[in-house]
Amino acid sequence: MCVFCLRPAPRCAGVRAIPRRADRRSNLRTAQHRGHGRRGRAPQLGCRNEEHSPFREAANQGGTVLKTLPLFVTLLAAGSVSAAQVWVAPAAQKIRPNTAAPASAPTTAKIAAAKNEFESFHVVVSGPASGVSMALEGLNDGNGHTISGRDVVLYREALLNVPQPTGGDGAAGMWPDALVPDVDPIAGEKRNAFPFDVPAGESRAVLVDIHAPQGTPAGVYKGMININGGVTAQVPVELTVWDFDIPSTSTLKSAFGMSWNGPCAGHGDPSCANFAAEMKLRASYVQAALDNHVSIYAPYYTSTVAADGSPNWGDFDAYAGPFLDGTAPTRLPGAKLTAVQVNGPSTTPVVAAWAQHFKNKGWFPALFDYVCDEPPLTCPWSDINNRISASRAADPSVPTLVTTTSVQAQQQGVNGIDLFTPVVNYMEGKPGSDHAGNQRSKYPAVAWWYQSCMSFGCSGVGGGLDGSGESGWPSYAVDTDGTRNRAMEWLSFTYNMQGELYYEMTMSFSGDPWNNQFAFGGTGDGTLFYPGTPAKIGGSTDIPVESLRLKGIRDGMEDYELLALATKLGQGDKAKQIAQGVYPKTYQATSSPAAIDSARAELAALILHALGKDVSSSCSTTGCNGAAVTTQGSSQGGGCSSTGVQSAWLMVPAALFFMLRRRAARQARAA
């Protein structure tokens, strides 16, 4: 199917013919093609404002073969070069360079969101095309209500080379990940997302990210993406806003790590020598994470409490306080961090100072004491009871966290863990493994969990954890299915987990994450941001660049809000059934955009029914109705870029050439 074609092709949907110059070799000038496409449609080549078709003009321009050769060359070139295509894909799909436009690729983007929710989709250009730019001014419902400005962001999806497959279902090669904004939502500066080029036989994608603000009246909002440069097209956009809100502060807690000098290193100052500048930079990362419903558990990079318990809260309150108060300039109004660690050793004076300050500030529900990570890799089992006892002596209401299973802790004689945080592989292992079957009943009512390199097979970790070729688990690797980047939060609901831990967001910043993120046997583990320096993305201010995977996590966090709200309204059993239909088990974390969007539509209908606002549960989004994409090097099937129409065009000038050649030969013999 032709979505938007740039070469002459009769009766092909969406054709925009290329203007042809007048023939300067003849006294008879051809009329310039003046047809212009409107509302996403373009005139057909044969309809030239009531003027002659190009073949009739050619016949009128003389009787020699030489005078018709320019036309032959033009037509042959037009027929032999594949046309650029513009099409739409759901956000949960990843568009690689070799992803071909499906035969029935949608040309209208349709998404649905609650109030205060983000929804995205890809606009894909399959080349060749050069100098491509896109713009979406905003959306409106026809009744004076608009969504625009900071609530609409377009991102060019930059490519990252994956040197070897991550796990059993990864793939080496180029993958989309870094999201370079057109106008960034942090500093509000124009960046170098556009223009970009698309080589012949390849595809490039732009992520269109739309936020339905709090208080947006429910309804259908429409807009138009204008594409220009090497391809000219329009993509209609429809956003259905459901008549309920989701909160800015996430219901599902999260605690994602960011090393003390991660942003500094990525932006050229690994020692963090310029304190004020580096703290502002770190705050921008905390803000970007929070706008993706993720809490960085160390928002301030130095300890604020001395070993004897004497505190210095001035800078912490200045830089981290707004993210705990809900007064930071986030896109999600009033968003607050849901988890912050005691930044220091688990000693009585240190924990007591943190607990008292957080209680005084009203931040205490976010505080936890990260006692030990993955014992015995980072601390001996024998140290843990003493650390927990010291923390308890400071304030027994500060939750203590250890990344372990309840069985391991019991075997090692460890007591007093408040937040057991096992790896997802140990909450329900694959059949035949040591953790086969649902293990949730072995944990307290409140428990967190995490995913790790075990989702694909760790390398160089030790402790009996190394492996290879794993697949099916939730994963934040670059070269994994987009639905797996979004799975943890759905599974958190199904397994009744209250929080998600993740060890790091800037792991590769000591090198160049734009070129290499290989770590622990996979690409992307521990790196969810890119350093957005002006040299790399344009503008004048350093900012964090989000990854496509981080957007997947955000979408999963928002999906969790729908599940949680349905449960709050008395529809918990149905919500769990819906969730299990999308991601049945921990090791069955690959789904489809259609399954996700259909489940979201069902959840929205459940919620609205409980609120007395019945709507249909049918799904009409691009995710539900879009065709499956392939990763072949060229387009498949019919349409403008297929061999059918293209071959027909190639036959026309060839036939005309031989016809005129025979005519010239007859004239020569007659002479």
Sequence and secondary structure as in RCSB ss.txt:
>XXXX:A:sequence
MCVFCLRPAPRCAGVRAIPRRADRRSNLRTAQHRGHGRRGRAPQLGCRNEEHSPFREAANQGGTVLKTLPLFVTL
LAAGSVSAAQVWVAPAAQKIRPNTAAPASAPTTAKIAAAKNEFESFHVVVSGPASGVSMALEGLNDGNGHTISGR
DVVLYREALLNVPQPTGGDGAAGMWPDALVPDVDPIAGEKRNAFPFDVPAGESRAVLVDIHAPQGTPAGVYKGMI
NINGGVTAQVPVELTVWDFDIPSTSTLKSAFGMSWNGPCAGHGDPSCANFAAEMKLRASYVQAALDNHVSIYAPY
YTSTVAADGSPNWGDFDAYAGPFLDGTAPTRLPGAKLTAVQVNGPSTTPVVAAWAQHFKNKGWFPALFDYVCDEP
PLTCPWSDINNRISASRAADPSVPTLVTTTSVQAQQQGVNGIDLFTPVVNYMEGKPGSDHAGNQRSKYPAVAWWY
QSCMSFGCSGVGGGLDGSGESGWPSYAVDTDGTRNRAMEWLSFTYNMQGELYYEMTMSFSGDPWNNQFAFGGTGD
GTLFYPGTPAKIGGSTDIPVESLRLKGIRDGMEDYELLALATKLGQGDKAKQIAQGVYPKTYQATSSPAAIDSAR
AELAALILHALGKDVSSSCSTTGCNGAAVTTQGSSQGGGCSSTGVQSAWLMVPAALFFMLRRRAARQARAA
>XXXX:A:secstr
  SSB S  TT TTB        TTSSS         BTTB   TT BTTB  HHHHHHTT SSHHHHHHHHHHH
HHHHHS   EEEEEETTS   TT B  TT  SSEEEEEEETEEEEEEEEEESSEEEEEEE  EEE SSS EEEGG
GEEEEEEEEEEESS  STT   EEEEEEEEESB TTT  B S  SEEE TT EEEEEEEEEE TT  SEEEEEEE
EEESSS EEEEEEEEEEEEE  SS SSEEEE   TTHHHHHTT TT   HHHHHHHHHHHHHHHHTTT  BS SS
SS  B TTS B  HHHHHHTHHHHHT S  SSTT   S EE  S S HHHHHHHHHHHHHHT GGGEEEEEESTT
TTSS HHHHHHHHHHHHHH TTS EEESS HHHHHHTT    SEE  BHHHHSB TTSTTBS  GGGS SS EEE
  GGGT BSS  TT B     SS    TTS HHHHTHHHHHHHHTT  EEEES SBGGGGS TTT  EETTEEST
TB EEEE HHHH SSS EEEEBHHHHHHHHHHHHHHHHHHHIIIIIHHHHHHHHHHH  STT     HHHHHHHH
HHHHHHHHHHTT        SHHHHS   B  SS  SSSTTSHHHHHHHHHHHHHHHHHHHHHHHHHHHH 
